[in-house]
Amino acid sequence: MKVENLYQRFAVQNTEQVKQSQNETAKSGAQVQERAQNRDRVELSSTAREMKKIESVLETTPDVRADKVKAIKEQIEAGTYKVDSKKVANAMLADLLKDLA
């Protein structure tokens, strides 16, 4: 009987010690977090703010110019779209020369 009583007391005491230890750990963690919040700060440079603005503008800008695509489609369907072969050839040669340089 006495052994069981000791075991029960020991278990209860350990449980209370664990709870107390957990409470102390939680309190110290909260204090560390509070100090970090008071100390940590981020400031963006003007360049970073401009980059953010540019990024937001680019996100709202479509990748394809729908008005130009529509106009060219209409010209193709109507049979009035003309390809300037000299312009195409010059562009091809310019790309080739750029690649060789």
C-alpha positions in Angstrom: 0.0 0.0 0.0 2.7 2.4 0.9 4.5 1.8 -2.4 1.3 2.6 -4.3 0.8 5.8 -2.3 4.3 6.9 -3.0 3.9 6.2 -6.7 0.6 8.2 -6.8 2.2 11.2 -5.0 5.3 11.0 -7.2 3.1 10.9 -10.4 1.0 13.8 -9.2 4.1 15.8 -8.3 5.7 15.1 -11.7 2.6 16.1 -13.5 2.4 19.4 -11.6 6.1 20.0 -12.3 5.6 19.3 -16.0 2.6 21.7 -16.1 4.7 24.4 -14.3 7.6 23.9 -16.7 5.3 24.2 -19.7 3.8 27.4 -18.3 7.2 28.9 -17.7 8.3 27.9 -21.2 5.2 29.4 -22.7 5.8 32.6 -20.8 9.4 32.9 -21.8 8.5 32.2 -25.4 5.9 34.9 -25.4 8.4 37.3 -23.9 11.0 36.5 -26.6 8.4 37.0 -29.3 7.3 40.3 -27.8 10.9 41.6 -27.7 11.4 40.4 -31.3 8.3 42.2 -32.4 9.4 45.4 -30.8 12.9 45.2 -32.3 12.4 43.8 -35.8 11.5 46.2 -38.6 11.7 46.2 -42.4 12.1 49.3 -44.5 11.9 49.2 -48.3 14.1 51.4 -50.3 12.6 53.7 -52.9 13.9 51.3 -55.6 12.1 48.4 -54.1 8.9 50.4 -53.9 9.2 51.3 -57.6 9.9 47.7 -58.5 6.8 46.7 -56.7 4.8 49.3 -58.6 6.3 48.1 -61.9 5.5 44.5 -61.0 1.8 45.3 -60.3 1.6 47.2 -63.6 3.1 44.3 -65.5 0.6 41.9 -63.8 -2.3 43.9 -65.1 -0.9 44.4 -68.6 -1.9 41.6 -71.1 0.8 39.6 -72.8 -1.0 40.0 -76.2 -2.2 43.2 -77.8 -5.7 42.0 -78.5 -6.6 45.0 -80.6 -3.7 44.5 -83.0 -4.4 40.7 -83.2 -8.1 41.4 -84.0 -7.2 43.9 -86.7 -4.8 41.5 -88.4 -7.3 38.6 -88.2 -9.9 40.8 -89.8 -7.4 41.7 -92.6 -6.5 38.0 -93.2 -10.2 37.0 -93.3 -10.9 39.8 -95.7 -7.9 38.9 -97.8 -6.4 42.4 -97.5 -3.4 41.5 -95.2 -0.2 42.1 -97.0 3.2 40.9 -95.8 6.1 43.2 -96.4 8.7 40.7 -97.6 11.6 43.2 -97.4 10.7 44.0 -93.8 10.7 40.3 -92.9 14.0 39.6 -94.7 15.7 42.6 -93.0 14.5 41.4 -89.6 15.7 37.9 -90.3 19.1 39.2 -91.4 19.4 41.5 -88.3 18.6 38.5 -86.0 21.3 36.4 -87.8 23.9 39.1 -87.5 23.1 39.6 -83.9 23.5 35.9 -83.2 26.8 35.8 -85.0 28.2 38.7 -83.1 
